[in-house]
Amino acid sequence: MVSSNPCRSSRPMATSASSVRAARSSIELASNPRLHGVTATYFSGRARPAAWPVTTLDPVNQRAVWALCAELSGHSAH
């Protein structure tokens, strides 16, 4: 049976050194108790607070991302 969800697979994901490094900061941010409740903060790839990239502050880009997320999730963008 083929899953309609592209995020689910019957095959295990390949683990490489680069994928482990890429996941390290996400795991740190999700599991560090000192960051519990921290919101509206951008973190660098090294899990350090950093300035928001200029492109993320552009209202045109924000609307485009919001619309794409709504489309992909099947929800209304408004």
C-alpha positions in Angstrom: 0.0 0.0 0.0 1.3 3.4 -0.9 0.9 6.2 1.7 -0.8 9.4 0.6 1.3 11.2 3.1 4.8 12.0 1.6 6.2 12.3 5.2 5.4 8.7 6.0 7.4 5.9 4.6 7.7 2.2 5.3 11.4 2.5 4.7 13.8 3.7 7.4 15.4 7.1 6.8 19.0 7.1 5.9 21.2 8.6 8.6 24.4 10.3 7.5 26.8 12.4 9.5 25.5 15.5 7.7 21.9 14.8 8.6 22.9 14.2 12.2 24.7 17.6 12.3 21.7 19.3 10.7 19.4 17.9 13.3 21.6 18.7 16.3 20.4 22.3 16.7 16.7 21.4 16.3 17.1 18.7 19.0 19.0 21.1 21.3 16.3 23.8 20.9 13.4 21.3 21.4 14.9 19.7 24.5 16.8 22.4 26.4 14.8 23.3 29.5 16.4 26.8 29.7 14.5 27.6 26.5 11.1 26.5 27.7 8.6 29.3 27.0 11.0 31.2 24.7 9.0 32.4 21.7 9.4 34.8 18.8 13.2 34.2 18.7 15.2 33.2 15.7 18.1 30.8 16.3 21.1 30.2 14.1 22.2 26.8 12.9 24.3 26.5 16.0 21.2 27.0 18.3 22.2 30.5 19.3 19.8 33.5 19.3 20.4 35.6 16.1 18.9 38.5 14.2 15.9 37.6 12.0 17.0 37.4 8.4 15.8 40.5 6.5 13.8 38.4 4.0 11.6 37.0 6.9 10.7 40.6 7.9 9.4 41.4 4.4 5.5 41.5 4.5 5.3 40.3 0.9 7.4 37.2 1.8 5.4 36.7 5.0 2.1 36.6 3.0 3.6 34.3 0.4 4.7 31.8 3.0 1.4 32.0 4.8 -0.5 31.4 1.6 1.7 28.4 0.7 1.3 26.9 4.1 -2.5 27.3 3.9 -2.5 25.7 0.4 -0.4 22.8 1.5 -2.4 22.2 4.6 -5.8 22.6 2.8 -6.8 25.6 5.0 -7.8 29.0 4.0 -5.1 31.7 3.9 -7.5 34.2 5.6 
